[in-house]
Amino acid sequence: MAESFLPHMNGVTHSVLQMIRHLERRGHETLVVAPDGGGKERAPHGRTELLPSVPMPSYPDVRVAYPTTARLARVLRDFHPDVVHLASPFALGWKGQVAADALRLPSVAVYQTDVIAYTERYGVPGAVPLASAHVARLHRRATLTLAPSSASETQLAALGIDRLRRWGRGVDAERFRPDRRSDAWRARIARGELLVGYVGRLAAEKQVEDLRVLCGIPGVRLVIIGDGPERERLERQLPGAVFTGFLGGDQLARALASLDVFVHPGESETFCQTVQEALASGVPVVATGRGGPLDLVRSSVDGWLYAPGDLDDLRERVLDLTGDDAKRRSFGAAARESVTARTWESLGDQLIEYYREAQRLRPLDDASRVRAAARPEAVTPPQSKQWRRYVALGDSLTEGLCDTSRMADGQYRGWADRLSSMLAQAPGRFHYANLAVRSRRVRDLVREQAPQALGMDPDLVSVFMGSNDLVSHGADPARLAAHVEKVVRDIRATGADVLLVTPFLPERPAARIFARRFALYAMELRRIAAATDSYLLDAAALPALGDRTMYADDMVHLSSRGHRYLAYRAAEALGMPDAETLGQLDDALHGFDPSEDADLLPQGDWLRTHALPWVWRRMRGRTAGDGIVSKHADYVLIPGRDAPKRSTLG
């Protein structure tokens, strides 16, 4: 699975294409799962599964896919892979990792993009700790993580990621070579000046604006090869520089070999493939002494590493090479020699060996999880707090609609009721209130439910709201999330804990039109949870919720089995010991109970029974929750382990 792919050409896409070719040559089948970039280009070999995607607001060339985890699990199940390769995983890669875990497939996560540094560079409020936590969580779950450089290994190890292996990048030394140098190309770019050039994306994280210190050097012309969202600004900041736009293939090889010095100022490069291609072209390199270039450039041998952020040092290093023809030729010869062993073929064979290692490790991981579950005394269980006053906020899902298990006619149980019974098993008195009402929206959370909850002095509040808003015309996920964030921060300000739950969609064709909204909203809730130190039940990333038996016959609300599943996942998110194992046991004991979970209605009956009444209510400005009040508007006492009676909640 690749976070980006054709037609957007970058380091991730380039390495994926190289590995596809190599694996095909070695007799292996491949499937690329990636965002659909809207172009007509496809992988030259293997199969491709392109997913609906949306452009990043600040960088439309980069697209983010938003599939459900259940869909990815189906794609993997149909292909029967031996290993799941996660190329630069973050959004799509996380769901791919969850899907791989659901199918017990080994995964190899290739760290290629320093997302943490990028979020810091772009200055998104609260995004750096969120990005750090997400990267750590993802790579800890992967069977193996491949880091391209010593700097990346150090960074990942500091995040607590183990099973790190070094895997760099190959270089096409046949395409990138010194004899590609073209006097004709040089003449078109400048009139006899030495050419100092940069190749790469023109984006903020590349720090291309630092090259302004090279403008105006006598006898030197600055050349910027590439394109991106920062081009217009950079053209103003770098007067006299030549901007060629994007170049690829042989055109890029000719341009690189025609440079006299290559410069790269970016400090967040995990590897920096363009530095390696410049070295293969026999061009000495001046790069920042941070990140990937540390392993590529041998200072005073084939280039210079300047002190990060010291632009005077950058200028002096460039002047040293442009002012000494003999040194420049010597460095260039050493540059070419340094990459002769870094072929894509050798890197591809090394990757296959890592795949085999991951295959050997995955069964050991599964076995260790089983042993830990069977012998909980052998491990340190997660620490759960002892909450005494729990209030649940939300809509029909938290109200418990369609969960009729062991309930009187017209009454519902629900995941929050089930969770309260589990939380009540700690010693002492436990009080629970459920203010959720079907059809309620975020505005009801803000105006009614949250203020009422705050007046009850809870120590734990669950917030599961937004689905009804997201299926409405003109819904704005970011605006909705901002309102939810205000509620969460108000609750956290009292010292109470918050369990934030991401809404999810059933696996049904009609639901796909809302997939983008739900994905964007879920991303915002993940950010809010990290920024407010709240608990997160990432229900949108649970592949099991794509199972038909998780839903009632309306295919919108959860069945009793679905509510049981969500309750145990919530308990697990709150750190309750052995919640996952207990949930599996509970599900096995219940099996499939037709009295709880109705069969799927035929399409016509479903439309008549569920869809059309919903549309009719919407057209009349009514909801299913009109006139309905919350079932536990004040605290009820839930008997715990010390109580002689069973809970009235079942």
Residue, then its C-alpha position, 0 to 999 in steps of 0.5 A: m500500500a502506497e500513500s501516494f502513486l502515479p501520476h504524482m511522481n515523488g520518492v515514494t512513487h519512484s521506489v514503489l515502481q522500482m520494487i514492482r519491477h524487481l519483484e516481477r523479475r523475481g517471479h512474484e505477483t504484486l498489487v498496489v493499493a493507492p489513492d487515485g490521482g486522477g491520471k491515466e498512468r498505471a503501474p507498468h507491471g502487476r495489479t493496481e487498486l486505486l481508491p477514491s481520494v481528496p487533495m490536501p488543501s495546501y498541496p493539491d498534488v498530494r491526495v489522501a485516500y479514505p477507504t474503510t478498513a473493511r474494504l481494504a481487508r476485502v482487497l487483501r483477502d481477495f489477493h491473498p498476499d504473503v506480505v503487506h508492504l506499507a510505503s510511507p504509511f500514515a493515513l492509508g497505511w494505518k488502515g492497511q496495517v489494521a486490515a493486515d492485523a485482522l487477517r494476521l498478515p505480516s507487514v513491512a512498514v517503510y519509513q520514507t516521509d518525516v511527517i512529524a517534521y512536516t507538521e512542525r514546518y507547516g505550523v498546524p496547531g497541536a499537530v506535532p504531538l498527534a503526528s508523533a503519536h500516530v507514527a509511533r503507534l503505526h510502526r509499533r504495530a508493523t511486523l518490521t519497520l525499514a528506516p532509510s538512514s541512521a538519522s531515521e533509525t535514531q528518530l524512530a527508536a526515540l519513539g519506542i519503535d523496535r524491530l528496526r532494519r536499515w533499507g536505503r534506496g537504490v540508484d539507476a547508475e545507468r541513467f544518472r551518469p557523468d557522460r549525460r552532461s550537455d553543453a547545449w543544455r547548459a548554454r540554454i540555461a546560462r551564458g558561461e556561468l557555473l550552474v548550482g542547482y537544486v532538484g525536488r519538490l517546491a514545498a515549504e518543508k524543502q526549505v528552498e528559500d534558504l538558497r537565496v544566499l546563493c543569488g548574486i554570486p559572480g559567475v554563478r547561476l542558480v537553477i531550480i528543477g522541479d515544481g510545487p505549491e511554493r514555486e510562485r513565491l520562490e520565483r520572487q524570493l530567488p531573483g535571477a534563478v532559472f526555474t525549469g519546472f518538473l523534469g523526469g527520466d532522461q531529461l532530469a538525468r541530463a540536467l543533473a549531470s550538467l550542473d557543477v554543484f548540487v545543493h539541497p537545504g531540506e532538514s527533514e529528509t529521511f533519505c534524499q534520493t536526489v542527492q544520491e542521483a546527483l552523486a551518480s551523475g558525478v556532481p559534488v553535493v552541498a547539503t544540510g548536515r541533518g537527516g538522510p544526507l548524513d549517510l550519503v555525503r562524505s564531507s571533504v570527499d564528494g561534497w560538504l555538509y553545512a551546519p543546519g540553519d547556518l546559511d553563511d556556512l551554506r554559501e561558503r561551502v558553495l563558494d569553496l567548490t565553485g572557486d576551485d575547478a580541480k577540487r570540483r572535478s576530484f569531488g565529482a569523481a569520488a561522488r560517482e564512485s560512492v554509488t556504484a554498489r547502490t543498485w536497485e537490484s541489490l536493494g530489491d533482493q534485500l527487501i525480499e529477505y526482509y519480507r521473509e523475516a516478517q513472515r517468520l516473525r508474524p506467527l511469533d507475534d500472534a503466539s505471544r499475544v495468545r500466551a499473554a491473554a492466557r497468562p495475564e499474570a505474565v505481563t503487566p496489564p494496562q492500568s484503568k482508572q477507577w471512575r465512579r460517575y460516567v455520563a454518555l452523550g450522543d445519538s441513537l447509537t449511544e442510546g442503544l437503538c436496536d440492541t434489544s438483548r434481554m430488554a423489555d419491549g420498546q427498551y434498548r440497551g446499547w454499548a454505553d449501557r454495557l460499558s457502564s456494567m463493566l466499569a461498575q465491577a470495580p469496588g465501590r458505588f458506580h453511577y451512570a447517566n445516558l443523555a443520548v437521544r436518537s437523531r440528535r446532532v452536534r448542535d444538541l451536544v453543544r446546547e443541551q447534552a454537554p451543559q447538562a453533563l457538566g452540571m452532574d460533576p462526572d469523572l468520565v464522559s463519552v462523546f459519540m456524535g456527528s453521524n446525523d450531521l455528516v449525512s446532511h446536505g452541506a455538512d462541514p466536517a471541520r466546522l463540526a469537529a471544532h464544536v466538538e473540540k470546544v465541548v471536549r475542552d470544557i469537560r477536560a477543564t473540570g478534570a473529567d476524562v473524555l472517551l471520544v468515539t469516531p463515527f463509522l459507516p456501514e459497508r453499503p454502496a449507498a453509504r459511500i457518498f458520505a465516506r469522504r466526510f466521515a474520513l475527514y471528521a474522523m481525522e479531526l477527532r483523532r487530532i482532538a483526542a491527542a490535543t486534549d489528552s482524551y481517550l479515543l475509540d477509533a471505531a472508524a478504523l475497526p474492520a470488524l464493523g464492516d461485518r453484516t452481523m454487526y448491524a440491525d436490519d436497517m443496516v444503519h444501527l448496530s445489532s446486539r452483537g455490534h453493541r457488544y463489540l463496541a462496548y468491549r472496544a471502548a473498555e479496551a480503549l479505556g485500559m480495562p485489563d483483558a477487555e479484548t479477550l473477554g470480548q472474544l469470549d462473550d461473542a463466542l458464547h452468544g454466537f449468532d442469535p436470530s432473536e437478537d439480529a434480524d436477517l437482511l431485508p430484501q432491497g424493496d422491503w428495506l427501502r419501504t421500511h427504513a429508507l423512505p420513512w427517513v426521507w419523509r421525516r427529513m422532508r417534513g423537518r422532523t426526526a425520529g427523536d422528536g418528543i423522545v427524552s434520554k433514558h437516564a437523564d439522571y444518575v442510576l446506580i449500577p450494582g458492581r462486584d460488591a452488590p447483591k443484585r444484578s444490574t437492571l441494565g442487563 
